[in-house]
Amino acid sequence: MTDLAGPDDDSENGTPRMTRSELIQRLSEMNPHLYQRDVERIIATVFDEVSAALSRGDRVELRGFGAFSVKRRGPRVGRNPRTGSSVQVSEKHVPFFKAGKELRERLNTED
């Protein structure tokens, strides 16, 4: 796999991060035979397809990278932090990502 990590740091905790536009820029640089607008279209299409699949309740698996799925959080009683009173929180569906074996191994190698 190619290293896509950028030099930018998250100002909150100093952790390296990459935004969507930085990803597009990096991929454009790594693939000079592609126009940047084509790379933008590819990235948008991939993200849109993953989002659409999750909206349908499907699981999206990218071998070696990980799997995206949707988890259900049932209704519960929460607390209003300001007043301390009980509040009914409705059921919700949240996106979930589980890293694949290859990604986990890559993150935990000691170079």
ZIJO-V936555 format. One record per run of one state. SS is the DSSP state (H for helix, E for strand, L for the rest). FROM is the first residue (numbers start at 1). TO is the last residue. If there is no record, write none. Layout:
BEGIN
{{SS:FROM:TO} {SS:FROM:TO}}
END
This chain:
BEGIN
{{L:1:8} {E:9:9} {L:10:15} {E:16:16} {L:17:19} {H:20:30} {L:31:35} {H:36:55} {L:56:59} {E:60:62} {L:63:65} {E:66:73} {L:74:75} {E:76:79} {L:80:85} {E:86:89} {L:90:91} {E:92:99} {L:100:100} {H:101:107} {L:108:111}}
END
